[in-house]
Amino acid sequence: MKSKKKSGQLYISLQAMHLIPLMILGLIITLVCYNTTASAMHAQVADELRNMCDAVALTYDLLYPGDYHLEGTEALELYKGDTAITFDYSIIDELKADTVIELTLFYEDTRILTTIRDESGDRIIGSGASTLVLKDVLTDGKPHFYTNTTIFNRPYFSYYAPLRNSDGTIIGMIYAGKPCSDVNKAVFTAVLPAILITLGCVLVVILISASYTYKLTSSLQKIRTFLSKVSTGNLGVELDPAVLRRGDEISDMGYSAIYMQSSLRTLVEQDTLTEINNRRFADKHLRQTQAHADLYGSTFVIAIGDIDFFKSVNDTYGHECGDIVLKKVAYTLKRHMTGKGFVARWGGEEFLFVYDNLHLEEAQQQTEALLAEIRELEIFYEDTPIRITMTFGLAEGEVGTRIKDLLQKADSRLYYGKEHGRNQVVI
């Protein structure tokens, strides 16, 4: 009996010697696994929010060239270049719909555009940020990630980045945030299988945890690399399909990143060769111009311009020379249209112009001045000077004008100019 008792005590002691360290080890592994996952996910959230802030700034720069500034006497409006953006929530709303990230654009210390709403469903425009944020970001001029920012009694993971004009002046902030509860829930859900397995068998937990942590950090790194490339303008990069096959919160992040990439690709409306607006941009803004005319009774003029004998330039000097000619001409057209409306590459060597708040005769004078400038333009290709001319067809838009009819009229006048000598403006 005595021997049996000692044997039992030794068994219990050995079990205790194994179980206690194993329980401690299991607890340590659980804590380490949770903290590692949380830190990695927090870092990913910080990167995701930072990249979203970069994406918002890049989107506004691509869509609305120029600096941020206020205009108005009685009611001030925020402008980006020549475009009033005070009440245009389309960009941030679309990005939020794709990424479930709250976005805000501050001018100085005041929210001008935001996706965050109060309990009544109203956007919290006109409110400000905390003193700490204003000091860190506006005063010190450095972006900052906060893990517990309270906005209307709800904690957020928040990233604030300085909003700068082209001269480097800080004129406000861009905010991107996610509710802390969503992120913490994702962290807990991600490590829950590891915790349950650890309670049953530390050895299995160690193996699964090591494998899971590696796959987790690897997937997070792939998403981070993907977002970094997207933020630099590489909208054609592809995310590793293995991330999307995970079927968990990390794959949701992957899909969110792809949706953001898709949204940016949709929003980018610049011609890659000439670096001026493309036809997609022109179609959209032409409709907006007509809507403005219908609403306020204003007039505008569109012009379709075509480079004369452009085919002969390509045939004589090659397409590389033709591209140079298009770039030089586009630069001249863009400079001419600054403050007057916009110009876009309509197709090939054809360009569309929209003169805001002008009548036909006034736009004709402007276009004649542009044509004179084009005639004086001297383009060198391999030390060979090339001179060109253009032909323009103009049409005036007003209340009730159909865009299709307006384009047909301008195109018809352009065709008439081409058939009757070129190098002219036809109204």
HELIX and SHEET records of a PDB file:
HELIX    1   1 LYS A    2  LEU A   63  1                                  62    
HELIX    2   2 SER A   90  THR A   99  1                                  10    
HELIX    3   3 THR A  131  VAL A  133  1                                   3    
HELIX    4   4 LEU A  134  THR A  139  3                                   6    
HELIX    5   5 CYS A  180  GLY A  200  1                                  21    
HELIX    6   6 VAL A  202  SER A  231  1                                  30    
HELIX    7   7 PRO A  241  LEU A  244  1                                   4    
HELIX    8   8 GLU A  249  LEU A  267  1                                  19    
HELIX    9   9 ARG A  279  TYR A  296  1                                  18    
HELIX   10  10 PHE A  310  TYR A  317  1                                   8    
HELIX   11  11 HIS A  319  MET A  337  1                                  19    
HELIX   12  12 LEU A  360  GLU A  376  1                                  17    
HELIX   13  13 ILE A  403  GLU A  419  1                                  17    
SHEET    1   A 3 TYR A  68  GLU A  71  0                                        
SHEET    2   A 3 GLU A  77  LYS A  80 -1                                        
SHEET    3   A 3 THR A  83  ALA A  84 -1                                        
SHEET    1   B 5 THR A 110  THR A 114  0                                        
SHEET    2   B 5 GLU A 102  TYR A 107 -1                                        
SHEET    3   B 5 ILE A 170  PRO A 179 -1                                        
SHEET    4   B 5 ARG A 154  ARG A 164 -1                                        
SHEET    5   B 5 HIS A 144  ILE A 151 -1                                        
SHEET    1   C 5 GLY A 341  GLY A 347  0                                        
SHEET    2   C 5 GLU A 350  ASP A 356 -1                                        
SHEET    3   C 5 PHE A 300  ILE A 307 -1                                        
SHEET    4   C 5 MET A 390  GLY A 397 -1                                        
SHEET    5   C 5 VAL A 425  VAL A 426  1                                        
SHEET    1   D 2 GLU A 378  TYR A 381  0                                        
SHEET    2   D 2 THR A 384  ARG A 387 -1                                        
END                                                                             
